[in-house]
Amino acid sequence: MIKDFKAFLNQGNVMGLAVGVIIGAAFGTIVKSLTDDVLMPFIGFVTGGGVDFTNQYLVLSGSEKVTAGMTLAAAKATGANVMALGSFVTAVINFTLLAFVVFLLVRQASKFIKPAEAAGPTEIDLLTEIRDELKKK
């Protein structure tokens, strides 16, 4: 079983997948920071004079516990049932940015990968050609 496991790990697909997952996780962290620390504050400033999307929420029940200006974390801590709309908007922007960057990477990679050469004639085609040539003589 150990030998089979080592053979499995040494396959190119498994190692490539592992590297892809690790790089993807690190890249996801970079995109999240770009969204949370750069884009969302700018978008909040443009749309409403410094609105922080992460603290935008809608109270569904337990509104008597929530006071105006309370952060999302504080509203949740009171036990109120809140819908975190700002967190959702941030997650959608994160996903869109990540998907766009992955699209650009795949697009660039496809330019570097040469298309597979056309397959040559099959064995039957070659034998048929040889037969036809022998018949001519």
Beta strands, then each sheet from edge to edge (+ up, - down):
strand 1: 58-61
strand 2: 81-83
sheet 1: 1+ 2-
end
